[in-house]
Amino acid sequence: MQIEQLNREFEELRRPMKSFILRMTASVADAEDIVHDTYLKAVDKLDSFREISSLKTWLFSIASNLAKDNLRAKKRWPENVNDISKEAALSDKQFFMEAMQIRNTSPQGDFEIKEHIAFCFTCIAKSLPLEHQICLLLKEVYEFKLTEIVQIMDTSEAMVKYYLHTGRSKMINIFEGRCALINKEGICHQCTELNGIFNPKQNSQEELLKIEMAREIGNPDKERLFDLRTNIIKGIDPFESNAATLQLHHLEHNRRTMEKYLEKVAD
């Protein structure tokens, strides 16, 4: 392969790769750095690419390994990350001032419930073991085939299937117990609460009805509800959506909150 072809294809893959790394790390800075380092490593190792896999699979493998190196020493987030972060936000006037400034001035400052569904998925997925999180994102959001994930993870098909099954099962159980969008007894109402803050004139129930997942509240098929959630996420670029700046501001707040929280519980 020639460097010119790598450059062309890398630019086509830059956006999905960057969003993939963001959803792993919850850090814009880390996502940008890892994508940049992926390119440098790909250039350096270009002679070793034998086209046994697609270039996309090869590049995502490099990016995944760099992200794993970045995350290996960091602790997983708790399942109730959004509860902890909400409590921190309520006592942080600066956070709300910044959020409202973004909402009022940024072209990417809208609040949309579907965007927050994707945001919530990112935060809760960080409670999974790292390999489970990566496999789940690759399969459910970025639609890699099982054989491709085996290559990216450099492991067996049996292990990938295990990571996918256990990761998916845990996420379904978390959402079943927490998310009020899919379970009337769910404890988390942040989608509608934040909609009320940022869109006070907007009827949250009307907005919810625009989302297929919310129209199936009470559906006992948890697998289908999870698939509807991931279908929403597939259609959202966290860097390019109408709500990108606002949601990335929220994500950075959660990341900082988790750093402080995990340091505290470790003491």
N, C-alpha and C positions, 0 to 999 in steps of 0.2 A: 504494500500500500504506500502511496505517495503522501507527503505531508499536506499537499493541496487538498486531497480527498479527506484526510483527517480533519482539516480546518473546516471544510464545508459541512461535513456531517456533525462535527462537534457543535457548530453554531446552531444546527437544527435541534440538537439534543440538549443544549444549554438550559433552556427553560424548564423542561420536565426534570432534568437532573438537579437543578437548583431547588425546585420545589420538593423533590424527594429528600434531599439533604436537610432542607428546612424542617420537614416533618419528622425527621429523625432527631435533629439537634435542638429544635425550637430556638435557633439563633440565626438571625440574618447574617451577622458577621461571619459565623462559622460556615454557613452555607456558601457564601461568596468565596471564602478562603479555600474551602474544600473543592469547589468547582474549578477554581484557578489551579490548585495543586493537581487535580485530576488531569487537566490539560497538559501540564508540564510533565507529569509522569507518563502520560500516553505518548507524548513526543519522544521522551527518553527511551521508552520500551517499544516503540513502533516496529522495530525489526523483529520483535518476538511475537507480533500478532500474525497468526497463521490462518485466520479466517475459519477456524474450526467452529467458532461462534460468530454471531453478528457483531459488528462494531458497537452497536448499542449495548449489547450484553457485556462486551469487554469493558466498555467505558463505565457502565454502572457497577461492574465488579470492582474496578479501581476506586470509584467514588465510595462504594460501600465499605471497602477496606479502610480507606482514609477516615471515613466517619466512625467506623468501629474503633479505630485507634484513638480518635478524639473523645469517644464516649466511654471507653473501657473502664477508666478509673472513676467515672462519675456514677452516682447512685441513681437507681430508678426512682421516678416520681411516684408518690402514693396515688391510689385510685381516686381519692377525694381532693386532688390537686385544685380543682376549680372552687371547692368550698374554702380551702385555705387561702387561695389567691383572692377570692371575693372578700373575705374578712380583712385581708391586708389592704385591699383597695378602698374599703369603706372608711378607713382611717388615714387615707392618703389623698389629701386635697389636691396635691400637685398632679397626681395621676388623672383625676377627673377634669382638672383645668386643661391639661394637655389633650385629653380625649375630646372634650367639647370644642377645643380650638381646631382639632383635626376635623371633627364632624362639621364645623361651620365653614371651614376654609379650603379643605382639601378636595380635589376632584375624585379622590379615592377614599372619601370619608363617610360614605353611606354606611348605615347599619342594616344588614339583611340577615334574617334568621338562618337562611341556608348557609351563609358564610360562617355563622357562628357554629353551626353543626359541624362544619369542617374543622374549625378551630378547636372545638371540644374533642373531636376525634384525635387530633394531633396531641393534645395534652394528655388524654387518658391512655393513648397507645404507648406513652413513655413510661407507663407502669408495667409494661411487659418486659420480660427478659429480652436483651438486645436482639438475639437471633430471631425470636418470635416477631418482634416489631418489624425488622427488616423484611422478613418473608411475607408478612401480612401486607405491608405497603406494596411490595413488588407485585404480589398476586392480585390483591383486591383493588388497588388504586391505579397502579401503572400497568396492569394487565400483562405481565410477563407470564410465559408458559412455565410449567413445572420444570421442564428440562433446562430452560434458561436460568431459572432460580437456582437449580442444582449447580450450574456453572458459576453463577455469581457468588454463591455461598461457599463453593468449593467443598461440598459435602455430598452425602448420599441422597438418593431420592427418598428413602425411608425417613431420613432426618428432616428433610424439607416438609414432607407430609405431616410429620409429628409437630413441627413448629407451626405450620399453618392450622392444623386442627386445634391445638391447644391455645394458640394465640387468638384465633377466631372465637373459640368457645368462651374464653375469658372475657373478651370484649363484649360479646353478646350478653353475658351475665352481668357485667358492670352496667351496661346501658339499660338492661331490664330493671335493675334495682335503682338506678339513679335518674334516668332521663324521663321527665314528665311528658315529653312528646310522644313516647311510645308506651307508657304505663301510667295510668291515672294515679298510682301510688308512688310514682317516682319522686324523689326528693329535690331534684334540680329543676328549677324554673328559670334559669338564667337567660335563655333565649327570649322569653316573653318579658322578663324584667328589664333586660337591656334594651329591648325594643321600646318599652315604655319610657326609658330615659332618653334615648336618642331620637325616637320618633313619637313624641307625645300625642300627636294628632292622628297617628296611624293605629288602626285596629289590629292588634296582634293576631286575633283569631282569623281575620280575613287573610292576613299574610301567611299564616300557618296553612290555610286551606289551599294555598298555591303550591305547597310542597306535598308531593305524593306520599312521602313517609308519614306526614302528620295526618293525612286523610285516612290512614289505616290504623289509627290509635285503637287499641283493643284487639287487633289481629293477633291471635295466639301463635302465629307462625314467626317465631323469633328470627329464624334464618332469613326469611324474606325481608323483615324489617331491617336487618343488618345490611342486606344487599341494597336496599333502597338508600340507606345512609351512605354506603360507599359509592353509589351511583351519583349522589349529590357531590361528593368530594371529587370524583373524577372530572366533573365539569367546572371545577374551580381552580384557577391559578392564583395561589396566595400572594403573588407579587403583582398581578395585573388586574384583579377584579375591582369592581366599583367600591369595595369595602377594604381594599388591601392595606392602605395606610393605617386605618383605624384598627383592623384586626392584628396587624403586625405590632402595633403599639400595645395591644392587650397581651399578645404573646410574649413580648419582651418583659412586660410586667410580671407575668406568670413565671418566666424563667428566672428573673431576679428574686422573686419571692421564694421559689423552690430552692435556690442556692442558699438563701438565708435559713430557710426551714430545715433543710437537710444538714446544714452545719450545726444548727441548734440541737436537733435530735441526736446527732452523733456525739455531742459533748456529754 
